[in-house]
Amino acid sequence: MQTAVVQSLADAVLPLIRSRSDLHRWSAANAHGARMHEAVDLLEAAMDTADPATVWTVTTKAIASATTVIMRADDSSGLMGDAIRRLLLLHPRAAERARPPAARLVDWMIRFQFDDECDFFTIDPVAYAGALGESGMARYRARLDEIAAGLGPHPHLRQIYASPHARAWYSLQHNAQRLAVLDRDADAVIRTHARDQQVAAWLEDTAQALEEIGEVDLAIEWARRAVDLEGGGYQSLRAAETWCRLLGEHRPDDVLAARTHVFERWPSSSSAARLHRAAGAQWPRHRDEVMARLAASPRDAVEFVLGTLHDVRLAWEIAMASGLQDADTWTRLVKEYEKVDKLAVLPVLGDLVRADLEVAGAGHYRTAARRLVRMRRIAAGSDREEEEVDAFVAELREANRRRPRLQSEFDRAGLP
């Protein structure tokens, strides 16, 4: 009877996972990825209705099939990978309800991480702690120790990728990190995550793991270290969001100072916007300094004033005075300033059209044509400007008479 139940769920799920089709084509892989998500939906629904052992067994088979299929598929859209990640999140939940023999589950966890051909995905041993229990987890740790002992000397931290056992070393590192979290051992978390403390992303990982075990003060400290790491670059900037989020949740009075620090290190429209939001009623005290810092980057200054301060006139003044060169920013600014003084945007639109036509190509011609149509609409009813716009169109047609595709795009847009 139990075999029949397992087979019933397997018959509904596994055909949606397995495939003999050619999945190297992007469209075919996407279609199959969508079917895989349907299969996961069925398994997730079965969690509340079917026998737990059945769900675990079928989920295990689904993972094996899915990781085999993805190895010969073009999953550049990520649909299949996302479905597999859903399966890997479901698997420990199903295991905790089903309580399979610990030895069997440990064997599966080891094989998945160290032996299976597909090595695109990881599993979290913390998630399996409930299913394994203390004795099962001890068995799992012992297996990891056996694997490590068989690999020889540990390669230098930054040379693991060159080791013939790179996959095993990376898997062991991942397990050491997650088991430190399971043990709620702050020192072990720092040792396994921060490593040589010279990579901002590793310091941010340390902060996140410390937060996970409830060590909030340490998490904030290590996030700040990631922010201030010399040469941290983009990773430090990303870590700044973790730092500010932690402060917002646990030390809200410190957020403004943190946002000011981040802006001073990376002045941009986005860091200025976050500082503006944190400042609230105190914004006037920071305004002049922020604007002075942003003056070095006209694009950021205009984006901030337009998008955050919503001061269209000031944004226009800054753009004009600074010689803003960014076409995308000008395009957004023109759209807003047209509501203030529509005729004033005509020269700017003309410059954008000329910039469009510096590069040959149908897409550029269509963009230029749309801008010209817009210019004619804005100028309509104003004799001088209307004549000037039509003269500009004629000038462009003449200057580009050897570009038949441009002429056809202008014709299609209804330009004179």
C-alpha positions, 0 to 999 in steps of 0.5 A: 500500500505504501509503495502505491502511495509513493508511486502515485505522488512520483507519477505526478511529480517526476515526469515534470522534472525529467526530460529526454528533450534537447534542452540546449535551446533557451526556449526549451529549457525555459519551458521545462523549467516552468514544468519543474516549478509545477512539480515543486508546487505539487510537492509543497502542497503534498507536505500538508496532505501526504505521508511525510516519508512519501514526500521525502522519498519523491523529493529526493528522487526529484533532486537527483533527476533535476540536477541531472537534467540541468547539466545538459540544459541552457538555464541562462534564465535561471528557471531550472536552477530556481526550481532546484533551489526550491527542492533543496529548501523543501528536502530538509523540511520533508526529512524532519517530518519523515525522519528517515534513518540518519545513516541514509540521510547522512549518506545522501548529504555527503554524496550530494556535496562531494560526489554528484556530478552537478556541483552548482548547488549547496545544502545547509546542514543547519536545516537538517539538524532537526531530522538528524538529531544529535547522534545523526549530526555527530555521524555527519561531522565524523564523515566530514572529518574523514573526508578532510583527513583523506585530502592531505594538507589544507591548501593556502586559503587563496589557492584552494581553487587550484587544488585537485580537491577544490570542490571538496575543500570548498564544501568542507569550508561551507560546512564548517561555516554552517556548523559554527552557526549551528553550534552558536559559537561566535568565535568559530563563526568569526574564524570560519567566515572572516578567514584572513579578514582581507575580503569585505564580502567575507566580513559581511558574511561574518556579520550576517552569520553572527546576526543569525546566532543572535550576536547583534553587537558583534554583527554590527562590529563586523559589518562596520569592518567590512565597510571600512576595509581598505580596498573593499570597493563594491563589496564594502559598499554592499556591506554598508547596507547590511551595516545600516540595516542592522543599526536600523533594527537594533540601534536606530539612533546611530543610523544617521551617523552611519548613512553620513559615513557611507555617503562621505565614502561613496558620494552618489545619488543613491547614498545621498537619497538614503542619507536624506531619508535617514536625516528626516527633519534634520536634512537642512543641516546636511543639505549644503555639504551633500550638494557640495559633494555631489557637484563633482558628479553632475549626473548624481547631483541631478538625479538626487535633486530630481528623484529625491528632492523633487526640485525640477527647477534646481535640477535643470539649473544644475544640469545647465550649469554643470554641462551634464553629458549623460543622455539618460539623465537628460531624458528624464529631466526633459520629461519633467521640465517640459511641464515647467517650460516646454519650449526650453527643452527643445535645444536639449532634445535637439542635442539628444537627437544629434547624439543618437545619430552619432552611431548608425543603427535602426534603434538609434534612428528610431529613438531620434525619430521619436524625439523629433516627433516630440519636438514637433508636438512641443513646438506646435502652435509656436510659429518660430519654434515650429519652423525651426524644428522642421528646418532641423528635421530637413537638415538632418535628412540632408546630412544623412541622405546616404542612410536609407534606413534613417530616412525610412524611420523618419518617414515611418514616424511621419516626419516631414 
